[in-house]
Amino acid sequence: MATENLPETAPQLPSFVRSTQYAEDAQLKTDEMIINMGPQHPATHGVLRLLLTLDGEIVRHTEPVVGHLHRAQEWQAQNRTWYQYQALIDRVDYLSGMFTSWALARTCEELDGLKIPKRAEYLRVIMSEMNRITSHLLWLGTYLIDLGAMFGFPFYPFRDREKLLDLLEAVSGQRMMFNYIRIGGVQSNPPLGWFDKLKEFVDTFPSCIDDYEAIVTENPIFLKRTKGVGVMSKELAMSYGVTGPCLRASGVPFDLRKDRPYSVYPEIDFKVISLTGQGDDTWARYICRVAELRESNEIIRQCIEKIPGGTTEELRKKREECKACGKADCANCGGDLAIMVKKQNSGIRIKAGEGFVPVESPRGVLGTYITSNGTDKAARIAWRNPSFSNLSVLPELLVGAPIADIMSVFGSIDVILPDVDR
Amino acid sequence: MTTSIASVPKSSASVTSTGPGNWVEVAKFIRLCAIWIGLIFGPVWMVSWGVGELIPYLLIQSVAQSPEGLAQVQPLVDTLQFFVPLLAVMIFIPINAMFMVLCERRGLALFTVRKGPNRVGFDGLAQTFADALKLLFKEDITPKGADILLFTLAPIVFFAPSIFGAVPLLSAVTYNHPLFLTCNLPTGIFYVLAMGSIPVVALVMAGWSSNNKYSLVGGLRSAAQAISYEIPLVLSLITVCFLMGTLNVADIGANQSVHRGTDELKRLEAVQSVPPQFVFVKNPETPEAPKSAGILHWNMLGNVPFHLSEPQIAGATESGESSTSRLLAGLALALCSIALLGIYMTGACAEINRIPFDLPEAESELVSGYNTEYSGIKFAIFFLAEFTNLFIVSTVATVMFLGGGSSPIPGLLDPYFFQQVFYGIGSVLGNLGLNTGIWTILGTVPLLGGLLSWIGSVLVNLGLNPGILTFFGSINPVTILGTMLNPVTFSGWLWVVAKVYGFVFLAILVRGTLPRFRIDQLLNFGWKRLIPISLILFLVVTFLKEIIRV
């Protein structure tokens, strides 16, 4: 404010001048308004409460108040068997349930020393990349809603997301809470004809992305609303533990799929999208996510080609020889072509020990630190959720921003509230 | 492990997104618009005609024999006709708003690969009736700590000006139809704009009295926005008024329809007020209706270039300037006028708070802005008024820039065209011998005609009331039809409807496409771009007009 720059003692001026000067200063100084954005605000993507201190329309201070959606996911792990808990954790990040399942499964498998068959790993990669696409598509739609394009564009990503959700439903029986990736493998092989449908989608999806970009990327109002807004420098992002597309948009090419390769990602050719010198702003985060859509699509395409056993039809043909015996030493039912190596029942036990093995979710590094004592329940589980770390940087980004930019910035971080509150 | 082998459900993942399905939806949308435009203008037309033409006509006919009776009836007739514009607007606005809401929802659904409301009534046609009913019966909540007086007054202050403001436009879009002469204010567009700037006060009232910070911010935003965008809006309209030399909307509309400097305007008025019995029957005294002057006479294109080829104008200027320079000036004026239309549309969009300028009710920021705390009937009135405002700015654009009710192509569905068509209908009716009495024309509708003629014969046979019979017998059905239709009004109505709803559709399209500005960007755009541009255009148009000397 103007008052801050004034010297302590005002210079001696004729009285009438001085009085007007002070009168002006008094006019310039406006009262700050404290306003609650949420938890019932339509645009906070759930039940986040932002305690804003506003000067006119300018945000002076932001305090995210989290916990409205706290469901004691970590505590519940100690009171559920592993079998029950792996059905529960899809709800942690409801837009990318595959990844929460996978994070739990990976850690448990490491503790158990299980080796997952190739086919199951490929299925995991396919499903989770599909899930990544659905998550990014939903983000794209809702982000445009945050920017005020209430009715036009958002439905196009949703339309294409529907196709993927249908496919995911066909394979897992659920549209969002898949419970597909299990400790020791995956739940099932996809149904007949599924791979053809997926291939059809993979072939058409790039043109859909072109359509989104044609509408949004160069839209002058969109550029005005996103360029230079919510600038998150590399240092700021790293100091707050921001991960995922937000970090990569700030110029840090950090992606677990490349940096700590897991599953079958080393066999797949894909790029880590990292934008340097693109402004580190919300626009860069948009670009980063759209580019990741294309990359994920390519990963799925390669996986369909490389998956051991081929499509479900091919696999079934092979299994006609052994009459789908299901034995572990059978070349068609066991080995690389199996999809599950741990018997699934409520008596699942994980060997005693503790560890943390994260995966790269659409929002960043997602993992769970598990302490197991060898029983059918966890001794203690702690989650590392990307949304929580990413949200923590929000107050830094909002200082001095107008009200309208809150949603532009907040939306670009892509926070899922259950993922924050657990 | 066993493999669950089932096939993918049939319904899943139809990857091809475009196809014939979209055209089905387009057809449904067009059907919806057609039905609803009928629903809007049918009642309006019937009431205007019934109260303004039919009842006075019947009254006068019933006492036609005695001059004293005529003197007695005349005040009643005048009163009835005075109320016609009011009735027309009162009936029109609610139905129209309902249609526009539905049109917007179906239109947006069309752009966004959805179906839109298609359950209530026949394929969703009655959706907004249901919505309006629901809003009427909802509880009307006044929040704690609200200023009750202002809170109640705000929707009224928001809505009332849009009704009053619309009135002068009635005379413009009907080419000064005799029934709407009372609406034809000399201050015309000035009055419309003055009325149009009142709702801002209501928004600030609503924002302040709601005792809600979001509402307050919304109200203040609307004040800032309205102040910024009213200036370019008014400047663009003033430039048009300057070009036309009048503030009167009816004159502005009519001047774009016919060639200026000719007697065509007089002919237009003469045809407009032709006695009803001569609408379908050619009368040697009735002048021929002028053909529409066409799109080049619309203010959108400067309303000038076409004049240059007209002998009256060309002969009138005997200055030394070459016709080339005047032609160039005309072209420049056309460009300026298109820019003015663009400025007007931008300003109007901001004035009525539509995307991309819907900051006062920015849902993702301010919950719902100034109307956050409103519910029930008060919210319904806000809602109604917003769509009415959209309609009014579209009508102003139509009258001021798009030539009111004039046809873009001379001879295409213009007054001349319809005059000839009506004469044709009249001659066909005459040849069939149908214009001789009410019984005969109703006789063409078998059942009703039979019933009426039976009643008539019974009455005659009983000798009950010969007065009634003369009363009815004196009414010529063709004449009654003539009071209902006349070529000028009819063609005007047709084109006004097309243009206004075209504008509305454009606004829906914009809403389906663009994100929202930020408030500082909006204000910068208004003050640093639109206002200077509109001022410059005003100056340029002034000089160009001097060069052309129209």
Interface residues (C-beta under 8 A of the other chain):
Chain A: M33 I35 H41 P42 A43 E57 L144 I145 D146 L147 G148 A149 M150 F151 G152 F153 P154 F155 Y156 R159 D160 K163 L164 D166 L167 E169 A170 G185 S188 N189 P191 L192 G193 W194 K197 E200 F201 T204 C208 I215 N219 I221 F222 K224 R225 T312 L315 R316 R319 A324 G326 C333 A338 I339 M340 P402 I403 A404 D405 I406 M407
Chain B: M1 T2 T3 S4 I5 A6 S7 V8 P9 S11 S12 A13 S14 V15 T16 S17 L108 F111 T112 V113 R114 K213 Y214 V217 I355 P356 D358 L359 A362 E363 S364 E365 L366 V367 R511 G512 T513 L514 P515 R516 F517 R518 I519 D520 Q521
